[in-house]
Amino acid sequence: MAMRFPYGPAALSMLILSILSGAWLALNPIPPKKATLVMWTFAKTHYDAYKQAIPSFEARHPGVKVDLQLVSWQAVTSRLQAAFLSDLDVPDLVEVEISAAGSFFRGPLKDVGFRDLTDRIKQSGLYDRMVQARFAPYTSRGRIFGLPHDVHPVMIAYRRDIFDQLGIDVSKIQTWDDFIEVGRKVTIPGKRYMLELPDSESSRFEPLLYQRGGGLFDPQGNCTMDNEIAVQTMLFYVPLVAGPHRIASDLGGGQIFTRAVEDGYFLCMIAPDWRSKTIEVDVPKMRGKMALMPLPAVYPGGRRTSTWGGTMIGITKHCKYPDLAWELALHLYLNKDDLAQRFRDTNILPALKEAWDHPAYDEPRPYWSNQPLGRLYAKLAPDVPFQYTSPFVATAKGKLSEALVACVQYYKQHGDNGFEEFVRKRLKQSADEVRRLMRRNPY
């Protein structure tokens, strides 16, 4: 009598497949990775540029192979956190977006997954050769874990042709009071607005907060999103986007944004260097009709710029060849000719100050009414504000957006009546929620 497998034919089939697959893997082992260094980047423009730069690095280091991988910025955070925890599939170098960087600095310094680059940066002179403010977002407890890729100074992009038609002289717009005065004259509710600003999230609020010297956190990691600077910024911002004298509106991105700019619905936009390229790509018909001006100052003689966005490159503790990885980071971030070409392709100003001497930064740009785009941004770059981070930065950003929405709703219903008191209470509520989370998770 034939013996039957006691767990049924399905389980028997699985057992046979397991044995066969195991035997196949034993005879055909997965070949070891040939790359000497593995690097992740989340930006397609960076990936394309580095693909061009890496061969010369490999040529200078015979036998060295760099495996450059494009990983979405959302996946970088989740996948890298998981890799650090499991110690599996950890790359040697990683580019991390500024709003996610703080999440990797959680815990005691000895447990941070990135190597401490402070001594390398200071001893090499890079701390002085780069815009120092750009190290702040990648610094935790006085130690620097990332090399800054960019500066992202902020200007105002505007419809030059319409400004000319309306007789607006941008040289006379020195402060936000000047800007608002002009905006109230030219804004036509529902048809034309002086400025594109959202009333439901804080992406543009934050640069205006930084311009005033404020931020979500201080250098020690304390939550400061309800201090006096934040209160005054909110009192300034909300009437721009709500109420009877609003001069700003928001329609979102994509084709709606393109049409809004083409139709003159928006006359001005907050434009860090990277967004100037986005505008070129999204609104190509405006070539020769757009121009840039410095951000209006909060007070006469004050700061005429801010910052929005950013990227760092870090070396993980998993990396077996940290000196070689450091050389690769410098190769990608310090070559003046490569940086110049990337600027031509992306409009992104590098953090290396000496790179701005290249002729590329003085080239006139036809799209921007033949303005020397690079020189305009470079002139403002040394004055970009410091932006401090925390492992709780993502939470703080979300809570700030919630506070903005609440303040906008209050202002629409009540106007100035009790508005300042409401702003103070609402910002404190959001900040206290962040602080409670920080107390429960001290690392």
C-alpha angles and dihedrals in degrees: 000000000000116000117237126215102253096223099052137258095290093057090044090054091050091050092052092048090050092052092047095046091047090051091048092051090048090054094039108037119189106262114243118256111272096203118107091200130022118203131186126203127175099202121084091207090054091046093053092047094047091049086062094045102044099070092064089050091051090048090056090050108047112210094019117122124190119203106203114194130189110220123175113252092241090053093047090065099045097034095046093047089052091046092052092050095048096034087227130123092003112163122223096231129021136185111216128191114243097245091054099041096085092058089068094055095066120127133020113337091248089061098051108116094221125077117251105252097181097107094043091050095046097042093047092052092240092125089067097035093056130058100276095210089066093065091061098079090054097046126097125181090347096307123113117222102173142044112228117244097194150002103222098199113191128235135164117259112206143177098258093186093056092043088054091049091050093046095241113162107205092196087070092055100090103142138029088254088059091047094049092047091055091042094056090053097051103032114105108190111243093006111052134012129188094223142022108231130149123232096196106055137031105236093113095031091064097059089050089049091051091047089062092050095260133119146161094271138016126232090273092054096253116148109250102168092118100047123118093271091055091048093051091046091053092047088052098043104046097060088053091062103028141037134039096305099047116144098181138070139169132216101173126246139293122051093346090060091046092053092045092056093043092050094047093245087132118039097179138027135188102251125188112185094268092052092054086067091046089054091049091053098041098042105032094156090069092069108141092010098080131077140171133235132179118270109269112257122246089230133005110291093013131131113305098198145038135185136256124184133351149179136225132195117218136182115227124226087237090069112112094197106044094161091054091045090052090052090052092050090052091046091055097040105036109041104111097203092049091047091050092053091047089052090053089050100041108015087231114145112220121231092236104099097201090058090070090073090075115110090239090079092058096049114120114242115217092204090058096050089271093298116155093249096188095050092050092054094039091054090058098038099086089059099053110130126247115261115199125202141207137185084254097054094111091053091047092051090052093048091048090054090051090052091049092052091049092049092049091051092049092049092050090054102036108016115202093341105115091340099131092050090050092049092052093049095044095048090047090050091054093044092048090054089055091047092051090053090048091052092051090049106034091177 
